[in-house]
């Protein structure tokens, strides 16, 4: 009965544009920088958004970020973060999740103007039948345009399908696109999944900026094994620094990971 009940609460949002949420009127007072601070954070089911905001505000490498990538969010959580910290945002839910009956999706936040944006429904689904998406947005930092992509892949997706999903993402990136940042929760639990996910991006000319971050996740159901699930890839930018923010009071089962980037001339 419980399985039937959960199935009834599930809904994949298959429309290519809707639902979507956006706020695009925030105006940053700073001069557009050559160096960008970027972080990605999976805030588990958007359950502890306020503690997540407190963590962001308490950390020098997070609180002044230019671009933020969020996963497992609902609209209310995204709006609270942006209202509190001051950001433009675009948010697309992928599904109404059966675990809690609320929307579940990806958001891109930016101190700088957001131009065109869209949802990309990834091909193939895992055994839960929940679809996954990528959210793409053009961010304008002064005269530079940066294509930013926020991704959340499934845990149990077959390796071959994982590769096809990443190839689909790469196919959306124009060759002429000078600056591109891809980040999110890739759920790379195994070496096979890691390479199936990473290799298409490396072949597409991307650098794994966070490769030296040893781990970003641990949980009881994988015996508290420290695992690297979250990644940030870049093209057209030079890595200055990267790290994770580990906190004893965890608002999520993931840690936020961040990079500081310098845009190539």
Legacy VTK file of the C-alpha trace (Angstrom):
# vtk DataFile Version 3.0
C-alpha trace
ASCII
DATASET POLYDATA
POINTS 265 float
0.000 0.000 0.000
2.801 2.414 0.853
4.440 1.859 -2.560
1.117 2.579 -4.285
0.684 5.728 -2.194
4.161 6.993 -3.078
3.600 6.305 -6.760
0.441 8.424 -6.657
2.405 11.320 -5.174
5.028 11.215 -7.945
4.832 13.461 -10.968
7.485 14.069 -13.599
7.306 17.568 -15.063
7.687 16.669 -18.729
6.826 20.051 -20.246
10.043 21.534 -21.717
9.476 24.964 -20.118
7.118 24.645 -17.183
6.896 24.901 -14.295
9.621 27.494 -13.866
10.371 30.212 -11.340
12.651 33.203 -11.774
13.623 36.509 -10.204
15.867 38.641 -12.409
15.779 42.153 -10.896
18.589 42.000 -8.325
21.303 44.619 -9.029
24.804 43.974 -7.704
26.655 47.124 -6.614
30.168 45.752 -7.138
32.198 46.221 -10.292
32.102 42.983 -12.337
35.148 40.958 -11.210
37.731 38.959 -13.135
37.613 36.344 -10.380
34.420 34.468 -9.621
33.426 32.586 -6.491
31.144 29.630 -7.268
29.704 26.889 -5.081
27.343 23.954 -5.458
25.194 22.597 -2.650
22.658 19.781 -2.431
20.366 20.832 0.429
18.678 17.512 1.161
14.997 17.762 0.107
15.172 21.497 0.979
14.358 20.447 4.556
16.833 22.662 6.422
17.052 25.782 4.294
17.419 28.207 7.195
20.361 26.332 8.777
21.882 26.124 5.274
21.620 29.913 4.967
23.295 30.281 8.368
26.149 28.060 7.181
26.527 30.095 3.986
26.519 33.395 5.887
29.135 32.131 8.353
31.711 31.117 5.735
33.914 33.565 3.822
34.139 31.279 0.792
30.362 30.967 0.451
28.728 34.182 1.588
30.077 36.373 -1.222
29.657 33.805 -4.010
28.912 35.182 -7.462
27.168 32.020 -8.690
25.425 29.287 -6.682
24.144 25.914 -7.903
21.512 24.195 -5.762
19.932 20.744 -5.961
16.917 19.037 -4.304
15.197 22.407 -3.951
11.614 23.580 -3.895
10.506 27.077 -4.894
9.947 28.263 -1.331
13.487 27.304 -0.324
15.052 28.988 -3.346
13.090 32.180 -2.724
14.098 32.265 0.941
17.794 31.917 0.110
17.669 34.587 -2.581
15.628 37.019 -0.483
18.004 36.588 2.455
21.318 36.691 0.600
20.434 38.830 -2.426
20.474 36.920 -5.719
18.811 36.595 -9.076
17.651 33.044 -9.684
16.094 30.566 -12.059
14.544 27.391 -10.698
13.031 24.407 -12.490
11.536 21.476 -10.583
12.149 18.101 -12.208
9.476 16.171 -10.319
7.044 16.248 -7.474
8.976 13.862 -5.278
7.131 10.891 -3.735
9.127 11.064 -0.483
7.496 14.306 0.607
4.996 15.292 -2.092
6.809 18.561 -2.871
8.709 19.839 -5.884
12.317 18.699 -6.283
14.679 20.382 -8.720
17.689 22.515 -9.590
18.346 26.229 -9.201
20.991 28.660 -10.442
21.570 31.800 -8.362
23.622 34.768 -9.558
24.717 38.183 -8.292
24.919 39.160 -11.956
22.237 39.418 -14.652
20.734 36.170 -15.924
19.829 36.033 -19.611
18.370 33.065 -21.458
17.656 29.974 -19.376
16.020 26.595 -19.857
15.417 23.103 -18.530
16.994 20.096 -20.231
15.223 16.809 -19.515
17.890 14.118 -19.415
17.265 10.923 -21.413
16.550 7.651 -19.583
15.346 7.195 -16.024
16.507 4.973 -13.201
14.349 2.279 -11.643
12.472 4.817 -9.501
11.085 6.280 -12.779
11.919 9.783 -11.532
13.266 11.967 -14.324
16.395 14.088 -13.900
17.168 17.460 -15.435
19.881 19.997 -16.047
19.195 23.722 -15.753
21.093 26.014 -18.139
21.449 29.790 -17.815
23.500 32.527 -19.462
25.043 34.772 -16.817
26.426 38.164 -17.834
29.378 39.358 -15.750
30.209 42.709 -17.270
31.023 42.089 -20.936
31.502 38.356 -20.423
28.778 35.754 -20.926
29.105 32.522 -18.970
26.984 29.454 -19.655
26.195 27.855 -16.293
24.691 24.372 -15.983
23.323 22.836 -12.778
22.923 19.039 -12.787
21.540 16.389 -10.453
21.963 12.800 -11.670
20.271 9.707 -10.271
21.896 7.249 -7.877
20.842 3.973 -9.500
21.100 4.906 -13.160
22.809 2.335 -15.392
26.355 3.244 -16.356
25.621 3.355 -20.096
22.638 5.648 -19.530
24.756 7.908 -17.343
27.211 8.363 -20.209
24.354 9.150 -22.605
22.971 11.738 -20.212
26.302 13.523 -19.983
26.776 13.406 -23.754
23.351 15.003 -24.065
24.451 17.835 -21.790
27.673 18.376 -23.752
25.691 18.460 -27.004
23.801 21.505 -25.678
27.000 23.558 -25.340
27.960 25.507 -28.473
31.597 25.084 -29.508
31.920 28.869 -29.615
30.922 29.126 -25.930
34.127 30.468 -24.361
33.135 30.342 -20.703
31.181 27.475 -19.193
30.692 26.162 -15.651
28.975 22.836 -14.935
28.304 21.720 -11.390
26.018 19.800 -9.116
25.398 16.416 -7.534
26.509 13.727 -9.995
25.985 10.780 -7.602
29.273 9.157 -8.613
29.177 6.392 -6.004
31.365 3.900 -7.893
34.456 4.160 -10.085
32.454 3.020 -13.109
29.851 5.686 -12.525
32.556 8.252 -11.902
34.238 7.636 -15.251
30.927 7.311 -17.108
30.052 10.761 -15.804
33.390 12.533 -15.942
34.838 11.273 -19.230
32.290 12.889 -21.611
32.978 16.260 -19.990
36.746 15.855 -20.134
36.441 14.908 -23.818
34.293 18.015 -24.261
37.178 20.235 -23.187
36.271 20.666 -19.523
38.556 20.595 -16.502
37.419 18.986 -13.254
38.120 21.960 -11.009
37.245 20.102 -7.797
39.251 16.923 -8.445
41.418 17.459 -5.348
38.442 17.589 -2.989
38.644 14.125 -1.481
34.970 13.760 -0.534
31.751 15.711 -0.155
29.283 13.197 1.263
28.898 10.452 3.829
25.769 8.761 5.100
24.754 5.794 7.203
23.295 3.860 4.251
26.737 3.654 2.627
28.273 2.803 6.030
29.511 6.394 6.442
31.966 5.836 3.621
33.339 9.172 2.485
32.361 9.675 -1.142
32.844 12.321 -3.790
29.448 12.937 -5.368
29.559 16.676 -6.038
31.742 18.241 -8.723
32.405 21.494 -10.573
33.765 21.549 -14.139
35.029 24.594 -15.998
35.980 25.675 -19.489
37.703 28.983 -20.242
38.579 29.723 -16.607
41.679 29.182 -14.486
41.318 27.555 -11.080
42.659 29.631 -8.181
41.345 27.711 -5.160
38.856 25.002 -4.264
37.629 23.233 -1.131
34.571 21.971 0.720
32.921 23.480 3.782
32.627 20.822 6.467
30.379 21.617 9.413
29.590 19.554 12.499
26.008 20.802 12.331
25.087 19.596 8.870
22.001 21.129 7.248
22.294 18.416 4.583
23.832 15.036 3.859
26.152 16.830 1.393
28.800 19.444 2.057
28.938 22.545 -0.148
32.006 22.628 -2.397
33.386 25.845 -3.874
35.847 27.128 -6.442
37.462 30.471 -7.093
38.021 31.013 -10.801
39.814 33.568 -12.919
38.318 34.133 -16.340
40.810 33.874 -19.196
41.137 36.922 -21.419
LINES 1 266
265 0 1 2 3 4 5 6 7 8 9 10 11 12 13 14 15 16 17 18 19 20 21 22 23 24 25 26 27 28 29 30 31 32 33 34 35 36 37 38 39 40 41 42 43 44 45 46 47 48 49 50 51 52 53 54 55 56 57 58 59 60 61 62 63 64 65 66 67 68 69 70 71 72 73 74 75 76 77 78 79 80 81 82 83 84 85 86 87 88 89 90 91 92 93 94 95 96 97 98 99 100 101 102 103 104 105 106 107 108 109 110 111 112 113 114 115 116 117 118 119 120 121 122 123 124 125 126 127 128 129 130 131 132 133 134 135 136 137 138 139 140 141 142 143 144 145 146 147 148 149 150 151 152 153 154 155 156 157 158 159 160 161 162 163 164 165 166 167 168 169 170 171 172 173 174 175 176 177 178 179 180 181 182 183 184 185 186 187 188 189 190 191 192 193 194 195 196 197 198 199 200 201 202 203 204 205 206 207 208 209 210 211 212 213 214 215 216 217 218 219 220 221 222 223 224 225 226 227 228 229 230 231 232 233 234 235 236 237 238 239 240 241 242 243 244 245 246 247 248 249 250 251 252 253 254 255 256 257 258 259 260 261 262 263 264
